[in-house]
Amino acid sequence: MGLSLLLSCQKEEDMVLDRVVSPVLITASSGSFDAAENVVASAVVLELDKSGLLNYQVGIDSLPVANLPMALYAGGAKVAELATDAQGKISVTKTWAELGLAAPKKGNAVNLEWSGQHKGQGFVKQTRVQVK
């Protein structure tokens, strides 16, 4: 039996995951909110202009992505569909119940995902809000 186990083993090549760089930079807010108050989730979506990367006087520029349709998910369920404004900002106000917490208690948390597509490439930014 030991010999058959040894013979049935195969060398596994290095596992490689294809990784794709996000087409946008997202800075999303996270924080703590009282159980009785609404949760305000916000983000800023920027595209990095790397055309001046080799010029130390120019560098990388961050350009706001305007009118970008995005969806907000809480616990895997879509809770909002929005679009960024001219400055690349996006904001939504939800109750804890709308985020999946019918009876929020101190320490409860909800994982939020900002999801969208820019120049044909999808992206997701995760953040978290907590009951204080």
Backbone as a chain_set.jsonl record, in Angstrom:
{"seq": "MGLSLLLSCQKEEDMVLDRVVSPVLITASSGSFDAAENVVASAVVLELDKSGLLNYQVGIDSLPVANLPMALYAGGAKVAELATDAQGKISVTKTWAELGLAAPKKGNAVNLEWSGQHKGQGFVKQTRVQVK", "coords": {"N": [[0.825, -1.19, 0.0], [1.92, 1.267, 0.801], [3.78, 1.624, -1.233], [2.13, 1.949, -3.464], [0.908, 4.397, -2.898], [3.093, 6.078, -3.042], [3.795, 5.828, -5.722], [1.597, 6.935, -6.94], [1.75, 9.615, -6.539], [2.165, 12.869, -7.855], [4.239, 15.364, -9.227], [3.512, 18.643, -8.525], [3.188, 21.469, -10.459], [4.279, 24.846, -9.934], [1.746, 26.743, -8.532], [0.054, 29.176, -10.193], [-1.515, 32.242, -10.155], [-3.376, 34.233, -12.255], [-3.034, 37.62, -12.181], [-4.547, 40.743, -12.296], [-4.03, 44.122, -12.591], [-5.879, 46.597, -10.915], [-8.008, 48.808, -12.722], [-8.53, 51.245, -11.651], [-8.008, 53.473, -8.853], [-9.257, 53.222, -5.683], [-10.383, 54.918, -2.906], [-11.945, 54.141, -0.105], [-14.319, 54.847, 2.438], [-14.467, 53.698, 5.788], [-15.806, 52.746, 8.919], [-17.188, 53.39, 12.207], [-20.51, 53.338, 13.381], [-23.322, 54.476, 15.269], [-25.888, 52.284, 16.534], [-28.431, 53.318, 16.207], [-28.219, 55.211, 14.24], [-27.938, 56.199, 10.734], [-25.896, 54.597, 8.243], [-23.203, 55.926, 6.531], [-21.669, 55.445, 3.617], [-18.849, 55.981, 1.634], [-16.787, 56.788, -1.23], [-13.901, 57.481, -3.264], [-13.058, 57.565, -6.614], [-10.347, 57.109, -8.67], [-8.316, 57.481, -11.584], [-5.121, 56.438, -12.488], [-2.742, 58.354, -14.022], [-0.021, 57.526, -15.68], [1.716, 58.602, -17.478], [3.696, 60.491, -17.045], [5.603, 59.206, -15.559], [8.403, 58.715, -15.742], [9.448, 61.208, -15.568], [10.637, 63.224, -13.204], [9.63, 65.674, -12.496], [7.011, 65.611, -13.143], [5.669, 63.059, -12.593], [3.28, 60.646, -11.285], [-0.104, 61.139, -11.945], [-3.289, 61.659, -10.451], [-6.423, 61.188, -11.622], [-9.817, 62.106, -11.423], [-12.523, 59.821, -11.879], [-15.27, 60.354, -13.606], [-18.858, 59.98, -13.617], [-19.008, 57.163, -13.404], [-20.589, 54.12, -13.373], [-21.484, 52.247, -10.525], [-21.869, 49.544, -8.169], [-23.038, 48.801, -4.901], [-22.443, 46.363, -2.54], [-23.586, 44.482, 0.238], [-22.746, 42.058, 2.41], [-22.889, 40.287, 0.267], [-25.255, 40.881, -1.037], [-26.811, 43.061, -3.341], [-27.118, 46.435, -2.581], [-27.256, 48.999, -3.498], [-27.204, 51.021, -6.468], [-25.176, 53.237, -8.07], [-23.551, 56.26, -9.292], [-20.423, 57.838, -9.937], [-19.582, 61.272, -9.152], [-18.57, 64.397, -10.747], [-16.107, 64.795, -9.557], [-15.257, 62.28, -9.053], [-16.34, 61.194, -6.796], [-18.427, 59.236, -4.639], [-21.316, 58.412, -2.797], [-23.417, 56.981, -0.309], [-26.28, 56.564, 1.748], [-27.453, 54.391, 4.159], [-29.644, 52.327, 6.154], [-28.978, 50.219, 9.005], [-30.534, 47.934, 8.794], [-31.035, 47.814, 6.046], [-28.541, 47.079, 5.264], [-28.407, 44.529, 6.084], [-28.45, 43.99, 8.806], [-30.765, 43.533, 11.012], [-31.192, 43.898, 13.737], [-29.004, 45.665, 15.003], [-26.095, 45.32, 17.005], [-23.635, 46.392, 19.367], [-20.391, 46.055, 18.121], [-21.104, 44.402, 15.993], [-20.521, 43.877, 12.508], [-20.405, 44.814, 9.044], [-19.461, 43.727, 5.889], [-18.614, 45.6, 3.109], [-18.778, 45.982, -0.428], [-17.566, 47.744, -3.098], [-18.295, 47.828, -6.423], [-17.527, 47.708, -9.892], [-16.935, 48.596, -13.36], [-14.348, 49.548, -15.501], [-13.124, 50.778, -18.458], [-13.533, 48.287, -19.664], [-12.666, 46.465, -17.777], [-13.289, 44.738, -14.846], [-13.681, 45.539, -11.328], [-13.299, 45.413, -7.746], [-13.695, 46.833, -4.583], [-13.147, 46.365, -1.231], [-14.541, 47.127, 1.934], [-15.376, 47.947, 5.355], [-17.949, 48.366, 7.76], [-18.877, 49.157, 11.103], [-20.822, 48.537, 14.062], [-20.985, 50.817, 16.683]], "CA": [[0.0, 0.0, 0.0], [2.803, 2.424, 0.857], [4.386, 1.782, -2.551], [1.129, 2.479, -4.4], [0.738, 5.82, -2.606], [4.279, 6.762, -3.538], [3.75, 5.827, -7.183], [0.483, 7.743, -7.43], [2.033, 11.037, -6.326], [2.65, 13.607, -9.012], [4.813, 16.66, -8.887], [2.623, 19.753, -8.875], [3.889, 22.672, -10.891], [3.929, 26.009, -9.12], [0.421, 27.275, -8.821], [0.15, 30.576, -10.579], [-2.794, 32.916, -10.337], [-3.292, 35.421, -13.091], [-3.469, 38.814, -11.461], [-4.726, 41.903, -13.151], [-4.021, 45.349, -11.802], [-7.139, 47.331, -10.984], [-7.933, 49.95, -13.629], [-8.774, 52.475, -10.891], [-7.628, 53.529, -7.444], [-10.444, 53.571, -4.904], [-10.235, 55.133, -1.469], [-13.297, 53.992, 0.443], [-14.422, 55.097, 3.874], [-15.0, 52.667, 6.668], [-15.885, 53.365, 10.231], [-18.161, 52.909, 13.178], [-21.725, 54.144, 13.467], [-24.244, 54.04, 16.321], [-26.942, 51.382, 16.07], [-29.632, 54.088, 15.88], [-27.988, 56.157, 13.141], [-27.704, 55.662, 9.398], [-24.514, 54.359, 7.831], [-22.827, 56.678, 5.338], [-20.513, 54.84, 2.948], [-18.413, 56.839, 0.532], [-15.534, 56.407, -1.881], [-13.401, 58.334, -4.337], [-12.515, 56.715, -7.67], [-9.346, 57.831, -9.449], [-7.525, 56.755, -12.58], [-3.742, 56.886, -12.384], [-2.098, 58.709, -15.286], [1.398, 57.224, -15.494], [2.475, 59.082, -18.634], [4.847, 61.268, -16.588], [6.292, 58.39, -14.571], [9.857, 58.839, -15.828], [9.815, 62.612, -15.418], [10.486, 63.505, -11.78], [8.887, 66.915, -12.315], [5.601, 65.343, -13.429], [5.251, 61.928, -11.768], [1.982, 60.015, -11.538], [-1.214, 62.04, -11.641], [-4.549, 60.992, -10.122], [-7.527, 61.871, -12.288], [-11.117, 61.577, -11.004], [-13.319, 59.117, -12.886], [-16.629, 60.892, -13.499], [-20.008, 59.238, -14.174], [-18.724, 55.728, -13.446], [-21.623, 53.354, -12.668], [-20.974, 51.289, -9.548], [-22.853, 48.896, -7.3], [-22.584, 48.557, -3.537], [-22.937, 45.099, -2.007], [-23.414, 44.254, 1.676], [-22.961, 40.637, 2.669], [-23.172, 39.613, -0.988], [-26.506, 41.36, -1.641], [-26.721, 44.415, -3.883], [-27.94, 47.364, -1.803], [-27.363, 50.296, -4.178], [-26.563, 51.28, -7.755], [-24.86, 54.66, -8.053], [-22.53, 56.7, -10.248], [-19.538, 58.857, -9.378], [-19.823, 62.641, -9.612], [-17.492, 64.956, -11.569], [-14.845, 64.675, -8.82], [-15.002, 60.862, -8.805], [-16.858, 60.835, -5.475], [-19.671, 58.484, -4.588], [-21.737, 58.301, -1.402], [-24.745, 56.417, -0.115], [-26.712, 56.462, 3.142], [-28.313, 53.218, 4.35], [-29.883, 51.897, 7.534], [-28.359, 48.923, 9.298], [-31.428, 46.892, 8.271], [-30.792, 47.714, 4.602], [-27.241, 46.424, 5.089], [-28.53, 43.138, 6.512], [-28.478, 43.858, 10.268], [-32.084, 43.971, 11.476], [-31.052, 44.325, 15.137], [-27.564, 45.878, 15.184], [-25.563, 45.373, 18.365], [-22.257, 46.862, 19.435], [-19.415, 45.076, 17.652], [-21.512, 43.82, 14.708], [-19.88, 44.524, 11.364], [-20.881, 44.442, 7.712], [-18.483, 43.913, 4.823], [-19.156, 46.281, 1.936], [-17.987, 45.86, -1.657], [-17.838, 48.673, -4.198], [-18.002, 47.06, -7.627], [-17.795, 48.403, -11.141], [-16.142, 48.231, -14.524], [-13.759, 50.72, -16.139], [-12.373, 50.41, -19.667], [-13.7, 46.864, -19.932], [-12.09, 45.63, -16.727], [-14.026, 44.806, -13.599], [-12.924, 45.746, -10.099], [-14.042, 45.388, -6.49], [-12.99, 47.385, -3.42], [-13.831, 45.946, -0.018], [-14.406, 47.932, 3.144], [-16.177, 47.39, 6.443], [-18.538, 49.295, 8.722], [-19.123, 48.459, 12.364], [-21.717, 49.178, 15.027], [-20.235, 51.202, 17.901]], "C": [[0.87, 1.256, 0.0], [3.442, 2.692, -0.491], [3.392, 2.362, -3.549], [0.865, 3.964, -4.152], [1.897, 6.626, -3.165], [4.255, 6.871, -5.056], [2.636, 6.715, -7.724], [0.698, 9.244, -7.223], [2.562, 11.662, -7.605], [3.199, 14.932, -8.543], [3.869, 17.745, -9.397], [3.477, 20.945, -9.288], [3.46, 23.823, -9.994], [2.557, 26.518, -9.53], [0.56, 28.768, -9.086], [-1.258, 31.123, -10.77], [-2.57, 34.122, -11.226], [-3.835, 36.592, -12.29], [-3.518, 39.972, -12.434], [-4.794, 43.123, -12.243], [-5.345, 46.075, -11.997], [-6.998, 48.536, -11.907], [-8.125, 51.29, -12.918], [-8.217, 52.335, -9.477], [-8.859, 53.997, -6.683], [-10.043, 53.766, -3.451], [-11.644, 55.157, -0.894], [-13.276, 54.225, 1.942], [-14.912, 53.847, 4.584], [-15.047, 53.308, 8.044], [-16.933, 52.722, 11.098], [-19.319, 53.891, 13.267], [-22.591, 53.596, 14.595], [-25.341, 53.17, 15.715], [-28.181, 52.141, 15.623], [-29.444, 55.035, 14.699], [-27.772, 55.44, 11.811], [-26.21, 55.504, 9.141], [-24.269, 55.148, 6.551], [-21.55, 56.053, 4.783], [-20.137, 55.724, 1.77], [-17.08, 56.354, -0.015], [-15.164, 57.471, -2.903], [-12.715, 57.412, -5.339], [-11.603, 57.555, -8.555], [-8.692, 56.906, -10.461], [-6.114, 57.32, -12.5], [-3.168, 57.122, -13.771], [-0.597, 58.561, -15.082], [2.263, 57.738, -16.634], [3.701, 59.898, -18.224], [5.705, 60.528, -15.587], [7.804, 58.598, -14.57], [10.345, 60.272, -15.698], [9.568, 63.004, -13.963], [9.715, 64.8, -11.512], [7.384, 66.725, -12.533], [5.077, 64.236, -12.519], [3.921, 61.341, -12.2], [0.883, 60.974, -11.1], [-2.469, 61.212, -11.369], [-5.697, 61.801, -10.694], [-8.858, 61.281, -11.834], [-11.845, 60.911, -12.172], [-14.772, 59.542, -12.686], [-17.652, 59.972, -14.156], [-19.748, 57.743, -14.329], [-19.816, 54.982, -12.684], [-20.976, 52.323, -11.741], [-22.135, 50.688, -8.767], [-22.22, 48.713, -5.93], [-23.26, 47.289, -3.041], [-22.658, 45.042, -0.51], [-23.734, 42.79, 1.939], [-23.352, 39.865, 1.425], [-24.445, 40.058, -1.686], [-26.33, 42.795, -2.131], [-27.67, 45.323, -3.112], [-28.071, 48.728, -2.476], [-26.671, 50.243, -5.53], [-26.406, 52.786, -7.853], [-23.899, 54.985, -9.182], [-21.692, 57.786, -9.582], [-19.898, 60.231, -9.927], [-18.607, 63.13, -10.409], [-16.128, 64.863, -10.891], [-14.498, 63.222, -8.498], [-15.533, 60.376, -7.467], [-18.196, 60.122, -5.596], [-20.038, 58.3, -3.119], [-23.155, 57.751, -1.341], [-25.028, 56.344, 1.385], [-27.714, 55.322, 3.243], [-28.54, 52.983, 5.838], [-29.157, 50.574, 7.748], [-29.215, 47.783, 8.742], [-31.217, 46.705, 6.771], [-29.461, 47.032, 4.301], [-27.242, 44.993, 5.618], [-28.502, 42.916, 8.009], [-29.8, 44.415, 10.79], [-32.033, 44.498, 12.906], [-29.567, 44.535, 15.431], [-27.176, 46.002, 16.658], [-24.105, 45.804, 18.298], [-21.304, 45.732, 19.024], [-19.803, 44.379, 16.356], [-20.841, 44.586, 13.576], [-20.476, 43.994, 10.07], [-19.759, 44.719, 6.718], [-19.181, 44.525, 3.618], [-18.213, 46.085, 0.763], [-18.473, 46.876, -2.674], [-17.404, 47.95, -5.463], [-18.35, 47.864, -8.871], [-16.911, 47.887, -12.256], [-15.654, 49.517, -15.175], [-12.872, 50.249, -17.28], [-12.365, 48.898, -19.884], [-13.144, 45.933, -18.871], [-12.844, 45.831, -15.419], [-13.113, 45.014, -12.402], [-13.87, 45.689, -8.908], [-13.142, 45.972, -5.406], [-13.794, 47.01, -2.19], [-13.541, 46.909, 1.123], [-15.376, 47.374, 4.176], [-16.713, 48.516, 7.317], [-18.957, 48.496, 9.952], [-20.065, 49.263, 13.247], [-20.894, 49.534, 16.26], [-21.137, 51.3, 19.109]], "O": [[0.582, 2.207, -0.727], [3.633, 3.849, -0.868], [3.766, 3.178, -4.391], [0.623, 4.712, -5.099], [1.708, 7.721, -3.695], [4.65, 7.895, -5.614], [2.727, 7.199, -8.852], [-0.104, 10.051, -7.691], [3.322, 11.036, -8.344], [2.699, 15.541, -7.597], [3.483, 17.749, -10.566], [4.372, 21.37, -8.558], [2.4, 23.774, -9.371], [2.259, 26.695, -10.711], [1.122, 29.51, -8.28], [-2.081, 30.528, -11.466], [-1.679, 34.934, -10.976], [-4.958, 36.551, -11.787], [-2.639, 40.143, -13.279], [-5.527, 43.142, -11.254], [-5.864, 46.154, -13.111], [-5.973, 49.217, -11.878], [-7.909, 52.346, -13.511], [-7.989, 51.231, -8.983], [-9.435, 55.038, -6.998], [-9.437, 52.885, -2.841], [-12.428, 56.068, -1.159], [-12.328, 53.844, 2.628], [-15.674, 53.052, 4.033], [-14.382, 54.315, 8.286], [-17.487, 51.67, 10.78], [-19.132, 55.107, 13.233], [-22.594, 52.391, 14.85], [-25.679, 53.302, 14.539], [-28.912, 51.668, 14.754], [-30.418, 55.604, 14.208], [-27.466, 54.248, 11.766], [-25.38, 56.186, 9.741], [-25.041, 55.047, 5.597], [-20.489, 56.125, 5.402], [-20.998, 56.16, 1.005], [-16.348, 55.614, 0.642], [-16.005, 58.254, -3.345], [-11.891, 56.579, -4.962], [-12.016, 58.57, -9.115], [-8.536, 55.708, -10.225], [-5.928, 58.536, -12.451], [-3.112, 56.209, -14.595], [0.026, 59.372, -14.396], [3.426, 57.352, -16.747], [4.659, 59.984, -18.993], [6.46, 61.15, -14.84], [8.419, 58.653, -13.504], [11.552, 60.514, -15.717], [8.418, 63.104, -13.535], [9.202, 64.995, -10.41], [6.583, 67.579, -12.153], [4.138, 64.457, -11.754], [3.49, 61.519, -13.339], [0.942, 61.547, -10.012], [-2.678, 60.175, -11.999], [-5.922, 62.948, -10.308], [-9.017, 60.061, -11.856], [-11.786, 61.385, -13.307], [-15.421, 59.14, -11.72], [-17.349, 59.276, -15.126], [-20.219, 57.127, -15.285], [-19.966, 55.179, -11.478], [-20.042, 51.62, -12.129], [-23.23, 51.248, -8.714], [-21.014, 48.496, -5.816], [-24.482, 47.151, -3.108], [-21.613, 45.501, -0.05], [-24.859, 42.34, 1.717], [-24.081, 38.877, 1.52], [-24.694, 39.651, -2.821], [-25.771, 43.637, -1.429], [-28.862, 45.038, -2.994], [-28.909, 49.534, -2.071], [-25.689, 49.524, -5.719], [-27.381, 53.528, -7.734], [-23.484, 54.104, -9.934], [-22.195, 58.557, -8.765], [-20.447, 60.349, -11.023], [-17.709, 62.342, -10.708], [-15.101, 64.852, -11.569], [-13.552, 62.96, -7.754], [-15.214, 59.265, -7.041], [-18.98, 60.365, -6.514], [-19.163, 58.06, -2.287], [-23.982, 58.024, -2.212], [-24.128, 56.095, 2.187], [-28.702, 55.284, 2.509], [-27.733, 53.388, 6.674], [-28.774, 49.898, 6.792], [-28.681, 46.779, 8.271], [-31.219, 45.578, 6.276], [-29.271, 46.474, 3.22], [-26.211, 44.32, 5.606], [-28.526, 41.769, 8.456], [-29.938, 45.622, 10.986], [-32.75, 45.438, 13.248], [-28.934, 43.675, 16.044], [-27.832, 46.689, 17.44], [-23.431, 45.6, 17.288], [-21.402, 44.607, 19.515], [-18.941, 43.82, 15.679], [-20.62, 45.793, 13.674], [-20.984, 42.874, 10.013], [-19.181, 45.805, 6.704], [-20.211, 44.027, 3.164], [-16.995, 46.029, 0.937], [-19.64, 46.874, -3.063], [-16.26, 47.506, -5.56], [-19.335, 48.601, -8.899], [-16.229, 46.872, -12.113], [-16.424, 50.456, -15.379], [-11.979, 49.423, -17.089], [-11.344, 48.308, -20.237], [-13.154, 44.716, -19.058], [-13.012, 46.957, -14.95], [-11.923, 44.705, -12.453], [-15.078, 45.889, -9.041], [-11.96, 45.637, -5.328], [-14.987, 47.303, -2.11], [-12.434, 47.431, 1.252], [-16.114, 46.43, 3.893], [-16.017, 49.496, 7.581], [-19.337, 47.329, 9.86], [-20.104, 50.492, 13.192], [-20.196, 48.688, 16.819], [-20.67, 51.61, 20.204]]}, "num_chains": 1, "name": "protein.A"}
